[in-house]
Amino acid sequence: MKKAIFVIIILLSTCFTGFSGGADAVVASAFANHKSNIQAQGCGQIIKILADDNNGSRHQRFIIKLVSGQTLLIVHNIDVATRVASIKVGDSIEFSGEYEWNPQGGVIHWTHHDPQGKHT
């Protein structure tokens, strides 16, 4: 099987053992200050799996809750990267991507490699 390149990794238990504290601070600061285009990584618990967004580039979508209680919408481009398989509500997941502010807590996108090699 060809090795897939994507950054989102399902974790068994490390997400809520202190790993995400620094990431929570970065995301909390960006949220409080209405900042976007911030590279962020961390982990959270999946609290809702949404239908794929099939308008334009297709995106797998789900909502996670950070240790701080803040929620984030993860939008993972499945036209560029492999779908994150077998996820379910309650799973812990690690993410790395670009934070975009919104009033609900924010969005993480660019969770995949950049085919043009210009984005982190």
Steps between C-alpha positions, in 0.01 A plus 500: 500500500630845408594711802248784541623845591271676739545662836192400693572196716255323725648460845413244761545704817772766482265780405369564848820437695638852468631483141267767367548771764723719280275456199196597706676826591582581136144429386347679801709811428412496129131457587498778762677740263304404185823392327520272195772340291667362814682165479373287787528144617359308788241243577142470605210267532260453209157617613314503166556361152344709226413414141774559247505841334480419129486858368824570316784299650355218709564518876447255782361695797477436871494702821747446782514632854834605645599440862415868562141435386534703180361333190657494154365396164754285316468514119728245337534517119429152365575600142864554603542251786361170616183507710562451872351153526297336774455806722211515741364732765710467814828430317803712585671650199815698439494785247734740328376769268409862454261664746230734367292698746120478515256574784438129569862430598684485172590275211813297435578440132815425299527172690656341191821544305512787252532358147682820398736484799435860610302440821611352831 
